[in-house]
Amino acid sequence: MNEAPADRQGSQTRDALAVVEVTVSSIALVGYLLVIGLIVTWIRLVAARLPADAATSAVDGKMLFGTGLRAVGAMTVMFGALCVFAWLSAARKWDVNAQDWHDIVTQHGVSGALARGGAGDERARREAFRAHQQVERLERLIRTLCRFRPLSGLSRPVGVLRDRARANVAGEVPPQPPELRSAPLGDPMVRIVAGFNILVLSAVAGLAAARVAELVLPHTWWVILGIWAIFLLLTRRVLTELGPLRWGARVHALVWVSIVLAAAFVAAPAGILILTGVALSTAGRVLARQQPP
């Protein structure tokens, strides 16, 4: 059967729109790379104390395009590495914290997630279920170690961990928590957003401790770096242990305002990184609740 004229015309219109969309996107991409190349070149000339305005106008367009392409490629790799690091940062107790973060994303913030009701009870169920699972995993590990004579000596310290975990388990095995109510873009995206939030808060806590250490012990960069790393890891552990809904929306708002203000009192690179982390954390929540194309 021949295609109807109306259907044929609609198909041609869609094809034409697709061509226009690809063309406009390509032009926009080239323009973006040229602008990035121009900005990077201008910054380099200023850093070298050269007349940036006059010099950039004389730079060849191909050179600007190449500079922009390399800069965007480097930024893409760095951003990808940051996303992987953020994903790993939120790994601890993610089976317990995941639903809280998904609720924050889908309910437009902490206040919306808390207003949904029942968040505390659901988290308690997830905590109890996780405790029972941890005991079972340790028991399986002990049985595995006992089957291999060279590793059988490790079963004793693992048994101590198993006994400690069993002491935290009360009653029968609780029912499995309800299935995750996921944000539109899925669990990996929300976990990356949570990781950025955790990283920013942990890094700022580490910077505050490092600043105090710098005042007390100047010119001991290794001590300052160690204190920063220790406080970063401790803050991350506390945040993942308590979860994002332990405090109300006002406390969260106060913390983020304090972080933005703190960025103004640190060195420029650290301040820019802090503000970038805040922007990524905020924009990531908005992006994660968008419907996928």
Contacts in CASP RR format, 6 or more apart in sequence:
PFRMAT RR
TARGET T0000
AUTHOR 0000-0000-0000
METHOD contacts of the structure
MODEL  1
MNEAPADRQGSQTRDALAVVEVTVSSIALVGYLLVIGLIVTWIRLVAARL
PADAATSAVDGKMLFGTGLRAVGAMTVMFGALCVFAWLSAARKWDVNAQD
WHDIVTQHGVSGALARGGAGDERARREAFRAHQQVERLERLIRTLCRFRP
LSGLSRPVGVLRDRARANVAGEVPPQPPELRSAPLGDPMVRIVAGFNILV
LSAVAGLAAARVAELVLPHTWWVILGIWAIFLLLTRRVLTELGPLRWGAR
VHALVWVSIVLAAAFVAAPAGILILTGVALSTAGRVLARQQPP
3 11 0 8 1.000
30 65 0 8 1.000
32 72 0 8 1.000
33 65 0 8 1.000
33 66 0 8 1.000
33 68 0 8 1.000
33 69 0 8 1.000
33 72 0 8 1.000
34 61 0 8 1.000
34 64 0 8 1.000
34 65 0 8 1.000
34 68 0 8 1.000
36 67 0 8 1.000
36 68 0 8 1.000
36 71 0 8 1.000
36 72 0 8 1.000
37 64 0 8 1.000
37 65 0 8 1.000
37 66 0 8 1.000
37 67 0 8 1.000
37 68 0 8 1.000
37 71 0 8 1.000
38 56 0 8 1.000
38 59 0 8 1.000
38 64 0 8 1.000
40 67 0 8 1.000
40 68 0 8 1.000
40 71 0 8 1.000
41 55 0 8 1.000
41 56 0 8 1.000
41 59 0 8 1.000
41 63 0 8 1.000
41 64 0 8 1.000
41 67 0 8 1.000
42 52 0 8 1.000
42 53 0 8 1.000
42 56 0 8 1.000
45 51 0 8 1.000
45 52 0 8 1.000
45 55 0 8 1.000
45 56 0 8 1.000
46 52 0 8 1.000
82 196 0 8 1.000
82 280 0 8 1.000
83 192 0 8 1.000
85 199 0 8 1.000
86 191 0 8 1.000
86 192 0 8 1.000
86 193 0 8 1.000
86 194 0 8 1.000
86 195 0 8 1.000
86 196 0 8 1.000
86 198 0 8 1.000
86 199 0 8 1.000
87 188 0 8 1.000
87 191 0 8 1.000
87 192 0 8 1.000
87 195 0 8 1.000
89 195 0 8 1.000
89 198 0 8 1.000
89 199 0 8 1.000
89 202 0 8 1.000
89 236 0 8 1.000
90 97 0 8 1.000
90 101 0 8 1.000
90 191 0 8 1.000
90 192 0 8 1.000
90 194 0 8 1.000
90 195 0 8 1.000
90 198 0 8 1.000
90 240 0 8 1.000
92 236 0 8 1.000
92 237 0 8 1.000
92 240 0 8 1.000
92 241 0 8 1.000
93 130 0 8 1.000
93 240 0 8 1.000
93 241 0 8 1.000
93 243 0 8 1.000
94 191 0 8 1.000
95 126 0 8 1.000
95 130 0 8 1.000
96 123 0 8 1.000
96 126 0 8 1.000
96 127 0 8 1.000
96 130 0 8 1.000
96 243 0 8 1.000
97 194 0 8 1.000
97 240 0 8 1.000
97 243 0 8 1.000
97 244 0 8 1.000
98 180 0 8 1.000
98 187 0 8 1.000
98 190 0 8 1.000
98 191 0 8 1.000
99 119 0 8 1.000
99 122 0 8 1.000
99 123 0 8 1.000
99 126 0 8 1.000
99 177 0 8 1.000
99 180 0 8 1.000
99 181 0 8 1.000
100 113 0 8 1.000
100 119 0 8 1.000
100 123 0 8 1.000
100 243 0 8 1.000
100 244 0 8 1.000
100 245 0 8 1.000
101 190 0 8 1.000
101 191 0 8 1.000
101 193 0 8 1.000
101 194 0 8 1.000
101 244 0 8 1.000
102 180 0 8 1.000
102 181 0 8 1.000
102 182 0 8 1.000
102 183 0 8 1.000
102 187 0 8 1.000
102 190 0 8 1.000
103 112 0 8 1.000
103 113 0 8 1.000
103 116 0 8 1.000
103 119 0 8 1.000
103 181 0 8 1.000
103 245 0 8 1.000
104 110 0 8 1.000
104 112 0 8 1.000
104 113 0 8 1.000
104 244 0 8 1.000
104 245 0 8 1.000
104 285 0 8 1.000
105 183 0 8 1.000
105 190 0 8 1.000
105 193 0 8 1.000
105 285 0 8 1.000
105 288 0 8 1.000
105 289 0 8 1.000
106 181 0 8 1.000
106 183 0 8 1.000
106 184 0 8 1.000
106 289 0 8 1.000
107 113 0 8 1.000
107 115 0 8 1.000
107 116 0 8 1.000
108 289 0 8 1.000
109 249 0 8 1.000
109 285 0 8 1.000
110 244 0 8 1.000
110 245 0 8 1.000
110 248 0 8 1.000
110 249 0 8 1.000
110 252 0 8 1.000
111 248 0 8 1.000
111 249 0 8 1.000
112 249 0 8 1.000
113 119 0 8 1.000
113 245 0 8 1.000
114 245 0 8 1.000
114 248 0 8 1.000
114 249 0 8 1.000
119 245 0 8 1.000
120 245 0 8 1.000
122 177 0 8 1.000
122 178 0 8 1.000
123 243 0 8 1.000
123 245 0 8 1.000
125 174 0 8 1.000
125 175 0 8 1.000
125 177 0 8 1.000
126 177 0 8 1.000
128 169 0 8 1.000
128 170 0 8 1.000
128 174 0 8 1.000
129 173 0 8 1.000
129 174 0 8 1.000
129 175 0 8 1.000
129 176 0 8 1.000
129 177 0 8 1.000
131 165 0 8 1.000
131 168 0 8 1.000
131 169 0 8 1.000
132 169 0 8 1.000
132 173 0 8 1.000
132 174 0 8 1.000
134 165 0 8 1.000
135 162 0 8 1.000
135 165 0 8 1.000
135 166 0 8 1.000
135 169 0 8 1.000
138 158 0 8 1.000
138 159 0 8 1.000
138 161 0 8 1.000
138 162 0 8 1.000
138 165 0 8 1.000
139 162 0 8 1.000
141 158 0 8 1.000
142 155 0 8 1.000
142 158 0 8 1.000
142 159 0 8 1.000
142 162 0 8 1.000
145 151 0 8 1.000
145 152 0 8 1.000
145 153 0 8 1.000
145 154 0 8 1.000
145 155 0 8 1.000
145 158 0 8 1.000
146 152 0 8 1.000
146 155 0 8 1.000
180 187 0 8 1.000
182 190 0 8 1.000
183 189 0 8 1.000
183 190 0 8 1.000
183 288 0 8 1.000
183 289 0 8 1.000
184 288 0 8 1.000
184 289 0 8 1.000
184 290 0 8 1.000
184 291 0 8 1.000
184 292 0 8 1.000
185 287 0 8 1.000
185 288 0 8 1.000
185 289 0 8 1.000
185 290 0 8 1.000
185 292 0 8 1.000
186 288 0 8 1.000
189 284 0 8 1.000
189 287 0 8 1.000
189 288 0 8 1.000
190 288 0 8 1.000
192 284 0 8 1.000
193 281 0 8 1.000
193 284 0 8 1.000
193 285 0 8 1.000
193 288 0 8 1.000
194 244 0 8 1.000
196 277 0 8 1.000
196 280 0 8 1.000
196 281 0 8 1.000
196 284 0 8 1.000
197 244 0 8 1.000
197 281 0 8 1.000
198 236 0 8 1.000
198 239 0 8 1.000
198 240 0 8 1.000
199 236 0 8 1.000
199 277 0 8 1.000
200 259 0 8 1.000
200 274 0 8 1.000
200 277 0 8 1.000
200 278 0 8 1.000
200 281 0 8 1.000
201 235 0 8 1.000
201 239 0 8 1.000
201 255 0 8 1.000
201 259 0 8 1.000
202 231 0 8 1.000
202 232 0 8 1.000
202 233 0 8 1.000
202 235 0 8 1.000
202 236 0 8 1.000
202 239 0 8 1.000
203 232 0 8 1.000
203 273 0 8 1.000
203 274 0 8 1.000
204 259 0 8 1.000
204 262 0 8 1.000
204 274 0 8 1.000
205 231 0 8 1.000
205 232 0 8 1.000
205 234 0 8 1.000
205 235 0 8 1.000
206 227 0 8 1.000
206 228 0 8 1.000
206 229 0 8 1.000
206 231 0 8 1.000
206 232 0 8 1.000
206 235 0 8 1.000
207 228 0 8 1.000
207 262 0 8 1.000
207 266 0 8 1.000
207 270 0 8 1.000
208 231 0 8 1.000
208 262 0 8 1.000
209 227 0 8 1.000
209 228 0 8 1.000
209 230 0 8 1.000
209 231 0 8 1.000
210 224 0 8 1.000
210 225 0 8 1.000
210 227 0 8 1.000
210 228 0 8 1.000
210 231 0 8 1.000
211 266 0 8 1.000
213 220 0 8 1.000
213 223 0 8 1.000
213 224 0 8 1.000
213 227 0 8 1.000
213 228 0 8 1.000
214 224 0 8 1.000
217 223 0 8 1.000
217 224 0 8 1.000
244 252 0 8 1.000
256 278 0 8 1.000
259 274 0 8 1.000
259 278 0 8 1.000
260 274 0 8 1.000
260 275 0 8 1.000
260 278 0 8 1.000
262 274 0 8 1.000
263 270 0 8 1.000
263 271 0 8 1.000
263 272 0 8 1.000
263 274 0 8 1.000
263 275 0 8 1.000
263 278 0 8 1.000
264 271 0 8 1.000
266 274 0 8 1.000
END
